Amino acid sequence: MNLPEPDRASFLAVNRTRLRLWEWGDPAAPPVVLVHGGWDHGRMFDGLAPQVAAMGLQAVALDLRGHGDSGRLGFSGACWVAWNLDIAKVIRHVSARSGALAGLIGHSLGGGQVLSVASAFPELVGWVLNLDGLGPPPEMMIVEDHAAAATRWLADAEAVWYGPQREYASIDELAARRKEINLRLPEEWCLHLARHGSLRGPNGGLVWKSDPVMRVGGPGPFGEWALLSQYRRIRCRVVALTGAEPDMWSGLPDDAIARRVGAMPHGEHHAVEGAGHYIHVERPDIVLEHAGRLADLR
């Protein structure tokens, strides 16, 4: 797989950290900000972003804090709102160059992020394309004993804080581990993500760049009620795409999809044949078609 390098790479200082930005296209063109999923990084969009730029847009993919080359997370792991604020700062930065509202494309966790940002900062967002990022199934968000959950959270946090990060012998080993988790993700993509998402650990092996504190999460209350309340506040057009093929991290029930997209004043949903969780890898043509329509280019 021979993917073109980004046109530009830079760091942006925001919110007491710095974020890595990967950019394609004319900086004066209307911006599209691309937000990756958990444990990934901005180079996940090396296939899609150049095609977005070729449509006459500027494509900007960031490494979320705690991922890729961006700054690390705090010890608490409570990062959802921090990511919201970081993305809003990135949008303001890239929109200032063109004077246009930004379109947002988000995958998985990044899909949840772009919906959160569109809800909290509606004045910044022109449209949203959500790639299998409508949140977990309802049953995964049920907590029957919050005290016990908080105790488990603290134990998990201590294990991350004081335990060593796993090291791998080679890029191939990293890629093989990724392939074990994402069965539909092509091997060449697993290698690409491993090359750009790893560095040397303290013992000479390779470690993932993603911050281990990502595993901690947050012990606070959360459920579908929170998602629906948020989605009702979104003003812009939203297209949510889900893969029609079984895959890891997919499988949100149809009734949950209908509820969540139905809560958005201008939301629509499409199932994509021939794709699982990584829709932009397996069916970039469909993603580009919807992005062009949302950006009023087609």
Order of alpha helices (4+ residues) and beta strands (2+ residues): beta-beta-beta-alpha-beta-alpha-beta-alpha-beta-alpha-alpha-alpha-beta-beta-alpha-beta-alpha-beta-alpha-alpha
